[in-house]
Amino acid sequence: MSSRCGRGEGQGAAVVIIGGGVTGLSAGWWLAREGVDTLVLDAAAAGWGASGRNGGGCSHHHSPLFREEQRLWPLMDEMLGYPTEFQRNRIRIALDERQFDLYRRASDNGTRQGFRSEVLDPKQVRELVPLAGDNVFGGYFYHFGGHANPHRTLQAYAWALRDCGGRLLQHTRALGFDTRGNRVVSVKTSRGTLACDHVVIAAGPATGEIAALLGVTVPLMSARAEMIVTEPLPPMTLGGVDGNGLYGRQTLRGNLAYGGGPHEWIDLADAEHTRPYSTPLQASIARRLCELLPKAAHARVIRSWAGFIENTPDGRPIIDRPAAVQNLTIATLSSVGFGLSPASGRAIRDLVVTGTCGFTDVSTLTLSRFTSLQPDWTALQGWLPSLVRGGE
Ligand SMILES: Cc1cc2nc3c(=O)[nH]c(=O)nc-3n(C[C@H](O)[C@H](O)[C@H](O)COP(=O)(O)OP(=O)(O)OC[C@H]3O[C@@H](n4cnc5c(N)ncnc54)[C@H](O)[C@@H]3O)c2cc1C
């Protein structure tokens, strides 16, 4: 990998990253801080995808990137030079025995990897979470995980990328590639051709269709997810409180920002599926939030939005350099990309620069695990696009 290649603005870069969400921006920042000439491009504004619309959770104990995720988050404000509003730890409230048993998995997973958790009785939950009610069955205090502000974090990555000499081209869509042998030599975009030594495709749900232009199959299905935000409430000691099938956080201002499935499978190629509209899911999230935090039930919902989440068949990220193209890295995070972004960016940097991840084993995240996938895997999993509209 050559470092500063001396190409001028608009003419390309040593590494061109397609996708200016948290994955692409973090990878770009990790590369640029090592002096690698890096250009991140996005078809829309940076963070226009799921990266600017998510719950801000940073607790992915199932991932091989988990330890690095946990190590890096408390350091990110200093490393980036801008605030992410990261706050440590998480409380998960169970309203019944089934939820309590389910949430124990996070505790067990954390313990296996050296992170502490405590079981909370209903009284302890109510002491720690003043908005909780009499319906609490129990809970867990995870001394790991936490949450950050997605918009602050995106902005921090973008500014830090620029501070390190990296470039971000917004409103620039990747349309195709020029190749020589099994190498990509340039990316064709809506604003001209960008020469490159290496290309990273980190385009969220669009990663599959872009990789297909290079003959690389990336199995992905998109789902629509929603978040609601309440008016501000008195700040709790710990903003990372979830449960009852919801994820979310209390912002520094006091708003409760929550989301949670079931998600709606969509067809990105169908304009009808990508049109913004309200669905019954918002009402379901609001109802479950009232159950989770009954003392917040009076609060008005002041905002809501939807975003599209990328999903692989086994729910695990893909971070890989497929053998078919010598200078290509694929990175799509399968619905856990915000929290993992400090670590995924570092892993992508390693793959681009040295061909292998230097801090953890990412062999379980390669594309080769899908070689025997059935062509109709989405139907077999029941992930079929459908339209659910509010009021119908
Ligand atoms: C409601 C919701 C809640 C969520 N909650 C959490 C959470 O609490 N914790 C967590 O870790 N994750 C959460 N997620 C998932 C997380 O947001 C995503 O996994 C993550 O943002 C993916 O980041 P990304 O950069 O890989 O992709 P994206 O954010 O999707 O970014 C991809 C970018 O690529 C660009 N692009 C697409 N096609 C092209 C092209 N042809 N040329 C150039 N650019 C292109 C898009 O414009 C987009 O900006 C949530 C997601 C949603 C929607």
PDBQT file of the ligand as one rigid body, heavy atoms in Angstrom, charges set to zero:
ROOT
HETATM    1  C1  LIG A 401     -33.175   2.763  13.744  1.00  0.00    +0.000 C 
HETATM    2  C2  LIG A 401     -31.815   2.124  13.835  1.00  0.00    +0.000 A 
HETATM    3  C3  LIG A 401     -31.267   1.842  15.083  1.00  0.00    +0.000 A 
HETATM    4  C4  LIG A 401     -29.996   1.262  15.189  1.00  0.00    +0.000 A 
HETATM    5  N1  LIG A 401     -29.422   1.122  16.426  1.00  0.00    +0.000 NA
HETATM    6  C5  LIG A 401     -28.117   0.718  16.522  1.00  0.00    +0.000 A 
HETATM    7  C6  LIG A 401     -27.464   0.725  17.775  1.00  0.00    +0.000 A 
HETATM    8  O1  LIG A 401     -28.024   1.101  18.806  1.00  0.00    +0.000 OA
HETATM    9  N2  LIG A 401     -26.164   0.304  17.818  1.00  0.00    +0.000 N 
HETATM   10  C7  LIG A 401     -25.493  -0.101  16.689  1.00  0.00    +0.000 A 
HETATM   11  O2  LIG A 401     -24.314  -0.471  16.788  1.00  0.00    +0.000 OA
HETATM   12  N3  LIG A 401     -26.097  -0.102  15.483  1.00  0.00    +0.000 NA
HETATM   13  C8  LIG A 401     -27.385   0.314  15.373  1.00  0.00    +0.000 A 
HETATM   14  N4  LIG A 401     -27.994   0.349  14.150  1.00  0.00    +0.000 N 
HETATM   15  C9  LIG A 401     -27.264  -0.153  12.977  1.00  0.00    +0.000 C 
HETATM   16  C10 LIG A 401     -26.193   0.836  12.541  1.00  0.00    +0.000 C 
HETATM   17  O3  LIG A 401     -26.746   2.135  12.426  1.00  0.00    +0.000 OA
HETATM   18  C11 LIG A 401     -25.582   0.383  11.230  1.00  0.00    +0.000 C 
HETATM   19  O4  LIG A 401     -25.105  -0.951  11.359  1.00  0.00    +0.000 OA
HETATM   20  C12 LIG A 401     -24.425   1.265  10.844  1.00  0.00    +0.000 C 
HETATM   21  O5  LIG A 401     -24.779   2.631  10.871  1.00  0.00    +0.000 OA
HETATM   22  C13 LIG A 401     -23.901   0.898   9.464  1.00  0.00    +0.000 C 
HETATM   23  O6  LIG A 401     -22.956   1.866   9.114  1.00  0.00    +0.000 OA
HETATM   24  P1  LIG A 401     -22.303   1.839   7.686  1.00  0.00    +0.000 P 
HETATM   25  O7  LIG A 401     -21.400   3.016   7.610  1.00  0.00    +0.000 OA
HETATM   26  O8  LIG A 401     -21.711   0.488   7.445  1.00  0.00    +0.000 OA
HETATM   27  O9  LIG A 401     -23.541   1.973   6.670  1.00  0.00    +0.000 OA
HETATM   28  P2  LIG A 401     -24.542   3.191   6.438  1.00  0.00    +0.000 P 
HETATM   29  O10 LIG A 401     -24.716   4.045   7.629  1.00  0.00    +0.000 OA
HETATM   30  O11 LIG A 401     -25.753   2.598   5.818  1.00  0.00    +0.000 OA
HETATM   31  O12 LIG A 401     -23.769   4.095   5.378  1.00  0.00    +0.000 OA
HETATM   32  C14 LIG A 401     -23.576   3.680   4.061  1.00  0.00    +0.000 C 
HETATM   33  C15 LIG A 401     -23.401   4.930   3.222  1.00  0.00    +0.000 C 
HETATM   34  O13 LIG A 401     -23.114   4.515   1.871  1.00  0.00    +0.000 OA
HETATM   35  C16 LIG A 401     -23.675   5.465   1.021  1.00  0.00    +0.000 C 
HETATM   36  N5  LIG A 401     -23.831   4.862  -0.308  1.00  0.00    +0.000 N 
HETATM   37  C17 LIG A 401     -24.711   3.901  -0.704  1.00  0.00    +0.000 A 
HETATM   38  N6  LIG A 401     -24.547   3.641  -2.013  1.00  0.00    +0.000 NA
HETATM   39  C18 LIG A 401     -23.521   4.416  -2.452  1.00  0.00    +0.000 A 
HETATM   40  C19 LIG A 401     -22.891   4.607  -3.703  1.00  0.00    +0.000 A 
HETATM   41  N7  LIG A 401     -23.265   3.915  -4.798  1.00  0.00    +0.000 N 
HETATM   42  N8  LIG A 401     -21.891   5.521  -3.796  1.00  0.00    +0.000 NA
HETATM   43  C20 LIG A 401     -21.491   6.236  -2.707  1.00  0.00    +0.000 A 
HETATM   44  N9  LIG A 401     -22.076   6.097  -1.496  1.00  0.00    +0.000 NA
HETATM   45  C21 LIG A 401     -23.073   5.194  -1.371  1.00  0.00    +0.000 A 
HETATM   46  C22 LIG A 401     -25.009   5.829   1.673  1.00  0.00    +0.000 C 
HETATM   47  O14 LIG A 401     -25.449   7.125   1.249  1.00  0.00    +0.000 OA
HETATM   48  C23 LIG A 401     -24.656   5.790   3.154  1.00  0.00    +0.000 C 
HETATM   49  O15 LIG A 401     -24.364   7.091   3.688  1.00  0.00    +0.000 OA
HETATM   50  C24 LIG A 401     -29.272   0.919  14.007  1.00  0.00    +0.000 A 
HETATM   51  C25 LIG A 401     -29.812   1.204  12.750  1.00  0.00    +0.000 A 
HETATM   52  C26 LIG A 401     -31.072   1.817  12.657  1.00  0.00    +0.000 A 
HETATM   53  C27 LIG A 401     -31.634   2.146  11.296  1.00  0.00    +0.000 C 
ENDROOT
TORSDOF 0
